[in-house]
Amino acid sequence: MAMQPAEIEALIKAALPDAEITIEDLAGDGDHYAATVVSAAFRGRSRVQQHQLVYAALRGRMGGELHALALQTSAPA
């Protein structure tokens, strides 16, 4: 079963409450998304660590309900 953008956003917001999140459905199939996530929690962390925080927020849904998520992460300016 595919995930809806609102569900992805809710999971990320639960883990990173201050996050500004933009989600785009890349293929129109509910399986391939691009997400931009901006959060103060990313400050001082490497890009890999930032992505790990987002993947952890998705609680194991990557590779199952959510096939692909292209991530862009950053701390607020």
C-alpha positions, 0 to 999 in steps of 0.5 A: 500500500502506498503512502500519502504525502500527508502521512509522510509529513506527519511522521517527520513532524512527529520526530522533528516538530520544528521542521518545514517540509515540502513533499512532491510526488515524483511519479504520481504513483504514491511510491516515489517522492522528493522531500525537502526538510528544514530543521534546527535539529540538523544544525551541526550534523553531516548530511548523512546524519540529517538523512538518518534522522528523517529515515528514523522518523519514517519508522521502517516504512522506507523500502516497504510502503514507501519505495523511494524518497529523494531527500534534501535536508538543511538547517534554517539559515 
